[in-house]
Amino acid sequence: MSRLAGWGALCVLPLVGLVVLLAKPSLDLTWENHPAHFWLVVLVGILSFALGFLLAEAAARRADARLLLIGMAFLATSGYLVLHALATPGVLLAGKNAGFQIASAIGLLEAGLFAAASAVRFHPETSAFLVRYRGVLYGLLVLHMAAWAAVSLSTLPPLDNPVTPEDARGPLAALAVVGLLAYGFGVWRYWHLYRARQRPLPLAILVALVLLAEAMFAVAFARNWQTTWWEWHLLMLVAFGVVGLAARREWRLEGSSAEIFSDIYEEQTRGHLEEVSVLFADLQGYTAFSERTPEPEIKAMLDTYFPAAAAVLQAHGGELYNTIGDALMIVFRGPEHELRAGRTALEFQREMTGIADAHPGWPRFRAGVNSGDAVLGVIDAPGKRGYTATGDTVNLASRLEGQARAGEVVVSEATYAGLAGRAEVEELEPLSVKGKSEAVRAFVLRGLSA
């Protein structure tokens, strides 16, 4: 409760202060400092862009529409803040310009709309669609900002003349009403998300949306260069700072490989069942090799193998889900995942064999592939949070890899069936593997036709 009280005070006190200053103009002090304004806005814009970029990258990696849209909210504010910074007299234009003067209000409104959209529960297919075509959203946002800047710089009507606070108050108040409704919806939904997960990041997003809503209110009613006007700049700085600190806290607790935004993932992203192909590979004889080999040579070997392996995986759409010492776990999703996994495994072995041939004495990779349903999602173990695949499909892929010889790829019956008659294989004797009550059919994959 004390934590919530502190966050509540952070949300309420600025609003109370703003109302008091608006009611008592004599307390609303004036401080016109152009360099301070420019650098404050630039700082807020950089922080907003950094958060938006990180969220958008995470959204692309996990196909999560919530991350994408809240990231778009931060990117929108950063872009329009740049325009607002350029409105500082003497920076780009000699005098004031209406287009740049109200750019911050437009940015806050668009951010509110994106934030409200991020709070909507999308169907998994809709979420994937939005992330797949995120480039269109980026393009539209950039196009709108570019058009706004072009009209403002060209001093074309209706943005050709500066406006007084009194002239702008009506339009800005109208924008604020729409923005407050959007932010209110976002706050309500993120409150439910926080109640369900009890994690700091959803609460930080919620607080940020409250502060941005207050900033939009302040933009509409503040007096230029007075305390109320400076307040909305600071509200935005604190809003983005709160989210940045929460994300940094998660990164420090979980490590650089952690899913630092997993606390606001959509439910579908946090854990769902999906048909995939899983490829395991490790170095046969790695333990014995590491016992007799100096550490620098072991590192040199892994530093040679792994970059070459990563290039093969990326070429076929494989996602590296885990590395444990010398072992790799790669997941293939989407259409023809069995075929892409098989092709990757064969190409992987060709590349790795070439490297091993050039370094006599190095251990060689063996690989196993299995296809079927697996649970993809976040494993929320303290200090070990990560996004991975689990289930019987994954376990069998690991067991098949253990049955392969160096340089071989062993595939399951399910993967073989998915290769649609294009596979050249050698069937093995039925295998008894740990965790299976009956022997399983398995095949050494020798080649794939086009």
C-alpha positions as CSV (number, residue, x, y, z in Angstrom):
1,M,0.0,0.0,0.0
2,S,2.8,2.4,0.8
3,R,4.2,1.9,-2.8
4,L,0.8,2.6,-4.3
5,A,0.4,5.7,-2.1
6,G,3.8,7.0,-3.3
7,W,2.8,6.5,-7.0
8,G,-0.6,8.1,-6.3
9,A,1.1,11.1,-4.8
10,L,3.3,11.4,-7.9
11,C,0.2,11.5,-10.0
12,V,-2.0,13.8,-7.9
13,L,0.4,16.5,-6.6
14,P,1.4,17.9,-10.0
15,L,-2.3,18.2,-10.9
16,V,-3.1,19.9,-7.6
17,G,-0.2,22.3,-8.2
18,L,-1.3,23.1,-11.7
19,V,-4.9,23.9,-10.6
20,V,-3.6,26.1,-7.8
21,L,-1.3,28.0,-10.2
22,L,-4.1,28.5,-12.8
23,A,-6.4,29.7,-10.1
24,K,-3.8,32.1,-8.6
25,P,-2.1,33.8,-11.6
26,S,0.1,35.8,-9.2
27,L,1.8,32.5,-8.2
28,D,2.5,31.5,-11.8
29,L,6.0,33.0,-12.1
30,T,7.6,33.8,-15.5
31,W,11.0,32.4,-16.6
32,E,11.8,32.8,-20.3
33,N,15.0,30.9,-21.0
34,H,15.3,29.7,-24.6
35,P,18.4,27.5,-24.2
36,A,17.0,25.8,-21.1
37,H,13.7,25.1,-23.0
38,F,15.5,23.7,-26.1
39,W,17.7,21.3,-24.2
40,L,14.9,20.2,-21.8
41,V,12.7,19.3,-24.8
42,V,15.6,17.5,-26.6
43,L,16.3,15.5,-23.4
44,V,12.6,14.4,-23.1
45,G,12.5,13.6,-26.8
46,I,15.7,11.4,-26.6
47,L,14.3,9.5,-23.7
48,S,11.0,9.0,-25.3
49,F,12.6,7.8,-28.6
50,A,14.9,5.4,-26.8
51,L,11.9,3.8,-25.0
52,G,9.8,3.7,-28.1
53,F,12.7,2.1,-30.1
54,L,13.3,-0.6,-27.4
55,L,9.6,-1.4,-27.2
56,A,9.2,-1.6,-31.0
57,E,12.2,-3.9,-31.2
58,A,10.8,-6.2,-28.6
59,A,7.4,-6.1,-30.3
60,A,9.0,-7.2,-33.6
61,R,10.8,-10.1,-31.8
62,R,7.7,-11.4,-30.0
63,A,5.0,-10.3,-32.5
64,D,3.3,-8.5,-29.6
65,A,0.9,-5.7,-30.6
66,R,0.7,-4.2,-27.1
67,L,4.4,-3.5,-27.1
68,L,4.3,-2.1,-30.6
69,L,1.5,0.3,-29.9
70,I,2.8,1.6,-26.6
71,G,6.2,2.0,-28.3
72,M,4.4,4.0,-31.1
73,A,3.0,6.2,-28.4
74,F,6.5,7.1,-27.2
75,L,7.8,7.5,-30.7
76,A,5.0,9.9,-31.6
77,T,5.8,12.1,-28.6
78,S,9.5,12.1,-29.4
79,G,8.9,13.2,-33.0
80,Y,6.6,16.0,-32.2
81,L,8.9,17.1,-29.3
82,V,11.6,17.6,-31.9
83,L,9.3,19.9,-33.8
84,H,8.4,21.7,-30.6
85,A,12.1,22.1,-29.7
86,L,12.7,23.7,-33.1
87,A,9.9,26.2,-32.3
88,T,12.2,27.7,-29.7
89,P,12.8,31.3,-31.0
90,G,16.1,31.6,-32.6
91,V,16.7,27.9,-33.2
92,L,15.2,27.4,-36.6
93,L,12.9,30.3,-37.2
94,A,13.4,33.9,-36.1
95,G,9.9,34.2,-34.6
96,K,7.1,32.1,-33.3
97,N,5.2,29.7,-35.6
98,A,1.8,28.2,-34.9
99,G,2.6,24.8,-36.3
100,F,5.6,24.3,-34.1
101,Q,3.9,25.9,-31.1
102,I,1.1,23.3,-31.0
103,A,3.2,20.3,-32.2
104,S,3.5,19.0,-28.6
105,A,-0.3,18.9,-28.2
106,I,-0.6,16.9,-31.5
107,G,2.1,14.5,-30.3
108,L,0.5,14.0,-26.9
109,L,-2.9,13.4,-28.6
110,E,-1.4,10.8,-31.0
111,A,0.4,9.2,-28.1
112,G,-2.8,8.9,-26.2
113,L,-4.6,7.3,-29.1
114,F,-1.7,4.8,-29.5
115,A,-1.7,4.1,-25.7
116,A,-5.5,3.5,-25.8
117,A,-5.0,1.1,-28.7
118,S,-2.3,-0.7,-26.8
119,A,-4.8,-1.4,-24.0
120,V,-7.2,-3.2,-26.4
121,R,-7.3,-7.0,-26.2
122,F,-6.5,-8.1,-29.8
123,H,-7.1,-11.5,-31.3
124,P,-3.8,-13.3,-31.8
125,E,-4.1,-13.1,-35.6
126,T,-4.9,-9.4,-35.4
127,S,-1.9,-8.8,-33.1
128,A,0.4,-10.7,-35.5
129,F,-1.0,-8.7,-38.4
130,L,-0.3,-5.4,-36.8
131,V,3.3,-6.3,-36.0
132,R,3.8,-7.8,-39.5
133,Y,2.8,-4.5,-41.1
134,R,4.3,-2.3,-38.5
135,G,6.3,-0.6,-41.2
136,V,3.0,1.0,-42.5
137,L,2.3,2.4,-39.0
138,Y,5.9,3.8,-38.8
139,G,5.5,5.3,-42.3
140,L,2.2,7.0,-41.6
141,L,3.6,8.5,-38.4
142,V,6.7,9.8,-40.1
143,L,4.7,11.1,-43.1
144,H,2.3,13.0,-40.8
145,M,5.2,14.6,-38.8
146,A,7.0,15.4,-42.1
147,A,3.9,17.0,-43.5
148,W,3.3,19.0,-40.3
149,A,6.9,20.2,-40.3
150,A,6.8,21.1,-44.0
151,V,3.7,23.2,-43.7
152,S,5.0,24.9,-40.6
153,L,8.4,25.7,-42.2
154,S,6.7,26.9,-45.3
155,T,4.5,29.2,-43.2
156,L,1.4,28.1,-45.1
157,P,-2.1,28.8,-43.8
158,P,-3.4,28.1,-41.3
159,L,-0.1,27.6,-39.6
160,D,1.6,30.8,-41.0
161,N,1.2,33.0,-38.0
162,P,2.0,32.7,-34.3
163,V,-1.1,32.4,-32.0
164,T,-1.7,33.9,-28.6
165,P,-2.5,31.6,-25.7
166,E,-6.0,32.9,-25.8
167,D,-6.4,32.1,-29.5
168,A,-5.1,28.6,-29.0
169,R,-6.9,27.7,-25.8
170,G,-10.2,26.6,-27.5
171,P,-8.5,24.2,-30.1
172,L,-6.1,22.9,-27.5
173,A,-8.8,22.3,-25.0
174,A,-10.8,20.3,-27.6
175,L,-7.7,18.2,-28.3
176,A,-7.2,17.8,-24.6
177,V,-10.7,16.4,-24.1
178,V,-10.1,13.7,-26.8
179,G,-6.7,13.0,-25.4
180,L,-7.9,12.7,-21.8
181,L,-10.6,10.2,-22.9
182,A,-7.9,8.1,-24.7
183,Y,-5.5,8.3,-21.8
184,G,-8.3,7.5,-19.3
185,F,-9.1,4.3,-21.2
186,G,-5.4,3.3,-21.2
187,V,-5.0,4.0,-17.5
188,W,-8.1,1.9,-16.7
189,R,-6.9,-1.1,-18.7
190,Y,-3.3,-0.9,-17.4
191,W,-4.7,-0.8,-13.9
192,H,-6.4,-4.1,-14.5
193,L,-3.1,-5.4,-16.0
194,Y,-1.2,-4.3,-12.9
195,R,-3.8,-5.9,-10.6
196,A,-3.5,-9.2,-12.5
197,R,0.3,-9.3,-12.6
198,Q,1.4,-7.2,-9.6
199,R,4.6,-6.1,-11.4
200,P,6.4,-2.7,-11.5
201,L,6.4,-2.2,-15.3
202,P,2.6,-2.2,-15.8
203,L,2.3,0.3,-12.9
204,A,5.0,2.5,-14.4
205,I,3.2,2.6,-17.7
206,L,0.0,3.4,-15.9
207,V,1.6,6.3,-14.0
208,A,3.3,7.6,-17.2
209,L,-0.1,7.7,-19.0
210,V,-1.6,9.7,-16.0
211,L,1.3,12.2,-16.2
212,L,1.0,12.5,-20.0
213,A,-2.7,13.2,-19.6
214,E,-1.9,15.9,-17.1
215,A,0.7,17.3,-19.5
216,M,-1.9,17.5,-22.2
217,F,-4.3,19.4,-19.8
218,A,-1.4,21.7,-18.9
219,V,-0.6,22.4,-22.6
220,A,-4.2,23.6,-23.2
221,F,-4.3,26.0,-20.2
222,A,-0.8,26.9,-19.3
223,R,0.6,30.5,-19.7
224,N,3.6,30.7,-22.0
225,W,7.0,30.8,-20.2
226,Q,5.3,30.6,-16.8
227,T,5.5,27.9,-14.2
228,T,2.4,26.2,-15.6
229,W,4.0,26.1,-19.0
230,W,7.3,24.6,-17.7
231,E,5.3,22.1,-15.7
232,W,4.0,20.1,-18.7
233,H,7.6,19.8,-20.0
234,L,8.7,18.3,-16.7
235,L,5.6,16.1,-16.5
236,M,6.6,14.4,-19.8
237,L,10.2,14.1,-18.5
238,V,9.0,12.3,-15.4
239,A,6.6,10.1,-17.3
240,F,9.2,8.7,-19.6
241,G,11.7,8.6,-16.7
242,V,9.4,6.4,-14.7
243,V,9.1,3.9,-17.5
244,G,12.8,4.0,-18.1
245,L,13.7,3.3,-14.5
246,A,11.2,0.4,-14.3
247,A,12.7,-1.1,-17.4
248,R,16.2,-0.6,-16.1
249,R,15.2,-2.3,-12.8
250,E,14.0,-5.4,-14.7
251,W,17.2,-5.5,-16.8
252,R,19.4,-5.3,-13.6
253,L,17.4,-8.0,-11.8
254,E,17.1,-10.4,-14.7
255,G,20.3,-9.8,-16.7
256,S,20.9,-8.5,-20.3
257,S,19.2,-11.5,-21.9
258,A,16.0,-11.1,-19.9
259,E,12.7,-10.2,-21.5
260,I,12.6,-6.8,-19.8
261,F,9.1,-5.9,-21.2
262,S,7.6,-9.3,-20.5
263,D,5.4,-7.9,-17.7
264,I,3.3,-6.1,-20.3
265,Y,3.2,-8.8,-22.9
266,E,-0.2,-9.8,-24.2
267,E,-1.4,-13.0,-22.7
268,Q,-0.9,-14.8,-26.0
269,T,2.8,-13.8,-26.0
270,R,3.3,-14.7,-22.3
271,G,2.4,-18.3,-23.1
272,H,0.6,-20.1,-25.9
273,L,0.5,-23.5,-27.7
274,E,1.8,-23.5,-31.2
275,E,2.9,-26.1,-33.7
276,V,6.7,-25.7,-34.3
277,S,9.8,-27.5,-35.2
278,V,12.7,-27.6,-32.7
279,L,16.3,-28.1,-33.6
280,F,18.9,-29.1,-31.0
281,A,22.6,-29.1,-31.7
282,D,25.6,-29.6,-29.5
283,L,29.3,-30.6,-29.8
284,Q,29.9,-34.3,-29.4
285,G,32.9,-34.8,-27.0
286,Y,32.8,-31.2,-25.8
287,T,33.3,-32.1,-22.2
288,A,36.4,-34.2,-22.8
289,F,37.8,-31.5,-25.2
290,S,37.3,-28.8,-22.6
291,E,39.1,-30.8,-19.9
292,R,42.3,-31.0,-21.9
293,T,42.2,-27.7,-23.7
294,P,43.1,-24.2,-22.3
295,E,40.2,-21.8,-21.8
296,P,41.3,-19.3,-24.5
297,E,41.3,-22.1,-27.1
298,I,37.8,-23.2,-26.1
299,K,36.6,-19.6,-26.4
300,A,38.2,-19.3,-29.8
301,M,36.5,-22.4,-31.0
302,L,33.0,-21.3,-29.8
303,D,33.6,-17.8,-31.2
304,T,34.3,-19.4,-34.6
305,Y,31.4,-21.9,-34.6
306,F,28.6,-19.7,-33.2
307,P,28.7,-16.7,-35.6
308,A,28.7,-19.1,-38.5
309,A,25.7,-20.9,-36.9
310,A,23.9,-17.7,-36.4
311,A,24.2,-16.8,-40.1
312,V,22.7,-20.1,-41.1
313,L,19.8,-19.7,-38.7
314,Q,18.9,-16.2,-39.8
315,A,18.9,-17.3,-43.5
316,H,16.0,-19.8,-42.8
317,G,14.0,-17.9,-40.2
318,G,15.1,-19.9,-37.2
319,E,14.9,-18.3,-33.8
320,L,17.6,-19.0,-31.3
321,Y,15.7,-19.6,-28.0
322,N,18.5,-20.9,-25.8
323,T,22.2,-21.6,-25.5
324,I,23.7,-23.8,-22.7
325,G,27.5,-24.0,-23.0
326,D,28.0,-25.6,-26.4
327,A,24.3,-26.5,-27.0
328,L,21.9,-24.6,-29.2
329,M,18.1,-24.7,-29.3
330,I,16.4,-23.2,-32.3
331,V,12.7,-22.9,-33.0
332,F,11.0,-22.7,-36.4
333,R,7.5,-21.2,-36.5
334,G,5.0,-20.5,-39.3
335,P,4.4,-22.1,-42.7
336,E,6.6,-25.1,-43.7
337,H,8.4,-25.0,-40.4
338,E,9.4,-28.7,-40.8
339,L,11.0,-28.0,-44.2
340,R,12.9,-24.9,-43.0
341,A,14.1,-26.8,-39.9
342,G,15.4,-29.7,-42.1
343,R,17.1,-27.4,-44.6
344,T,18.7,-25.4,-41.7
345,A,19.9,-28.6,-40.0
346,L,21.6,-29.8,-43.2
347,E,23.2,-26.5,-44.1
348,F,24.2,-26.1,-40.4
349,Q,26.1,-29.4,-40.5
350,R,27.7,-28.6,-43.8
351,E,29.0,-25.2,-42.5
352,M,30.1,-26.7,-39.1
353,T,31.8,-29.6,-40.8
354,G,33.8,-27.2,-43.0
355,I,35.0,-25.4,-39.9
356,A,35.8,-28.6,-38.1
357,D,37.8,-29.9,-41.1
358,A,39.9,-26.7,-41.0
359,H,40.6,-27.3,-37.3
360,P,41.6,-30.9,-36.7
361,G,40.9,-32.0,-33.1
362,W,37.9,-29.7,-32.6
363,P,34.7,-31.5,-31.6
364,R,31.9,-31.7,-34.2
365,F,28.2,-30.9,-34.0
366,R,25.4,-33.4,-33.9
367,A,21.7,-32.3,-34.4
368,G,18.2,-33.5,-33.8
369,V,14.9,-32.1,-35.0
370,N,11.3,-32.8,-33.9
371,S,8.0,-31.2,-34.8
372,G,4.7,-30.8,-32.9
373,D,3.0,-28.6,-30.4
374,A,5.0,-26.7,-27.9
375,V,4.3,-24.0,-25.3
376,L,6.0,-20.8,-26.3
377,G,6.2,-18.2,-23.6
378,V,8.0,-16.6,-20.6
379,I,9.5,-18.7,-17.9
380,D,9.3,-16.4,-14.9
381,A,12.0,-18.0,-12.6
382,P,13.6,-15.4,-10.3
383,G,16.8,-14.1,-12.0
384,K,16.3,-16.5,-14.9
385,R,13.3,-15.0,-16.8
386,G,13.4,-15.8,-20.4
387,Y,11.3,-16.6,-23.5
388,T,11.5,-20.2,-24.5
389,A,9.7,-23.3,-25.7
390,T,8.7,-26.2,-23.5
391,G,6.9,-29.5,-23.7
392,D,7.2,-33.0,-25.0
393,T,8.1,-31.8,-28.5
394,V,11.1,-30.0,-27.2
395,N,12.2,-32.9,-24.9
396,L,12.1,-35.4,-27.8
397,A,14.1,-33.1,-30.0
398,S,16.8,-33.0,-27.3
399,R,16.8,-36.8,-27.0
400,L,17.1,-37.2,-30.8
401,E,20.1,-34.9,-30.9
402,G,21.7,-37.2,-28.3
403,Q,21.2,-40.2,-30.6
404,A,22.9,-38.5,-33.6
405,R,26.5,-39.1,-34.4
406,A,28.9,-36.2,-35.2
407,G,27.9,-34.5,-38.4
408,E,24.5,-36.2,-38.5
409,V,20.9,-34.8,-38.3
410,V,18.4,-37.1,-36.7
411,V,14.7,-36.2,-37.3
412,S,11.5,-37.6,-35.7
413,E,8.7,-39.3,-37.5
414,A,6.6,-36.1,-37.2
415,T,9.3,-34.0,-38.9
416,Y,9.8,-36.6,-41.6
417,A,6.1,-36.6,-42.3
418,G,6.1,-32.8,-42.7
419,L,8.9,-32.9,-45.3
420,A,6.3,-34.0,-47.8
421,G,8.3,-36.7,-49.5
422,R,11.3,-34.4,-50.3
423,A,13.6,-36.0,-47.8
424,E,16.4,-38.5,-48.4
425,V,16.6,-40.5,-45.1
426,E,18.0,-43.6,-43.5
427,E,15.6,-45.1,-41.0
428,L,17.2,-46.1,-37.6
429,E,16.2,-48.9,-35.4
430,P,13.3,-47.8,-33.1
431,L,14.9,-45.8,-30.3
432,S,14.3,-46.1,-26.6
433,V,14.5,-42.6,-25.2
434,K,14.1,-41.2,-21.7
435,G,10.6,-40.0,-21.0
436,K,8.9,-42.2,-23.6
437,S,7.1,-45.5,-22.7
438,E,7.4,-46.8,-26.2
439,A,10.2,-46.8,-28.7
440,V,10.1,-43.9,-31.3
441,R,10.8,-44.0,-35.0
442,A,13.7,-41.8,-36.1
443,F,15.6,-41.1,-39.3
444,V,19.0,-39.8,-40.3
445,L,18.3,-36.9,-42.7
446,R,20.7,-37.2,-45.7
447,G,19.3,-34.6,-48.1
448,L,16.3,-32.6,-49.3
449,S,15.1,-32.1,-52.8
450,A,14.2,-28.6,-54.0
